[in-house]
């Protein structure tokens, strides 16, 4: 069947099994912080914003240190198909929620089509460029 979400293929029932296929799209939030607290926050968030996410502990290793955190993944789940824009919107909203509640300074969203980085560190703000056309 064709749908505003793209092409969705439904198979006829074969016994007790049903199959649906949708276009693949995923977005993963990478953020530092306590993995147990992050899972609690994600559980509460999906209760308010119906969706399914995975929460996996990760360790970020970077120049000068390391930090524990999580990867929170959202996918185009065939049971409840979504557009890439809807998945991006949900990832941004959840990422900003985690940023505040985990008291972090930045996070990234790595999706099928692009990567976005969010920071609230003052030193990360772009510096104004001088107007040379005056």
C-alpha positions in Angstrom: 0.0 0.0 0.0 1.2 3.5 -0.7 1.0 5.9 2.2 2.2 9.4 3.2 4.9 7.6 5.2 6.3 6.2 2.0 5.8 2.7 0.6 4.5 0.2 3.1 4.3 -3.5 2.1 1.8 -5.7 4.0 1.8 -9.4 3.4 -1.3 -11.4 3.7 -1.6 -13.4 6.9 0.1 -16.8 6.6 -1.2 -18.7 9.6 -0.6 -16.7 12.7 2.2 -14.5 11.2 1.8 -11.0 9.6 4.7 -9.1 8.0 5.0 -5.4 7.3 8.0 -3.7 5.6 8.7 0.0 5.7 11.6 2.2 4.6 14.5 2.1 7.1 15.2 5.3 9.0 16.8 5.5 12.4 18.2 8.2 14.7 20.5 7.6 17.7 21.1 10.1 20.5 24.5 10.0 22.0 24.8 11.7 25.4 26.8 11.4 28.5 25.3 10.7 31.9 24.2 8.0 34.2 22.8 5.1 32.1 20.3 4.0 34.8 19.0 7.6 35.1 18.8 8.0 31.3 16.7 4.8 31.1 14.3 6.1 33.7 14.0 9.4 31.9 13.4 7.6 28.5 10.8 5.4 30.1 8.9 8.4 31.5 9.3 10.3 28.1 7.9 7.4 26.0 4.9 7.1 28.4 4.1 10.8 27.6 5.1 10.6 23.9 4.1 7.1 22.6 7.1 5.6 21.0 9.6 2.8 21.5 13.3 3.5 22.0 16.4 1.4 22.9 18.7 2.6 25.6 22.3 1.2 25.6 25.2 2.1 27.9 28.2 3.5 26.1 31.6 4.8 27.1 32.9 7.9 25.3 36.7 8.0 25.1 38.1 11.3 24.0 41.3 13.3 24.1 41.9 14.0 27.8 39.4 11.7 29.3 36.4 9.4 29.2 32.7 9.5 30.2 29.9 7.0 30.6 26.7 7.7 28.8 24.0 6.2 26.5 22.9 5.7 23.0 19.2 6.1 22.6 17.9 4.8 19.3 14.6 5.6 17.6 13.7 3.6 14.5 10.9 3.5 11.9 9.1 0.7 13.6 6.8 -1.0 11.1 4.0 -1.5 13.7 3.8 2.2 14.1 5.4 3.7 10.9 6.7 7.3 11.0 8.2 9.7 8.6 11.9 10.6 8.9 10.8 14.1 9.9 8.7 12.7 12.8 11.7 10.6 13.9 14.0 13.6 13.7 11.5 15.7 15.7 11.1 13.0 18.4 14.9 12.6 18.6 15.5 16.3 19.0 12.8 16.6 21.7 14.1 13.6 23.7 17.7 14.7 23.3 16.9 18.2 24.7 15.0 16.6 27.5 17.9 14.3 28.4 20.4 17.3 28.1 18.5 19.1 30.8 17.7 16.2 33.1 21.1 14.6 32.9 22.8 18.0 33.4 24.9 17.6 30.3 26.4 20.2 28.1 26.0 18.6 24.7 24.7 15.7 22.7 24.6 14.4 19.2 22.0 12.8 17.0 23.3 10.5 14.3 20.6 9.6 11.8 20.5 7.7 8.5 20.8 11.0 6.5 22.7 13.4 8.7 24.3 14.1 12.1 23.4 17.1 14.4 25.3 18.2 17.4 23.7 20.3 20.2 25.8 22.3 22.8 24.9 24.7 25.5 28.6 25.5 26.3 29.2 29.3 25.8 32.6 28.6 24.2 30.9 26.5 21.5 28.7 29.4 20.3 29.7 30.6 16.9 31.6 33.8 16.9 30.0 36.7 15.1 31.6 37.4 11.7 32.5 41.0 11.0 30.4 42.7 8.3 32.9 43.4 5.5 30.3 44.7 3.0 29.7 48.2 4.6 
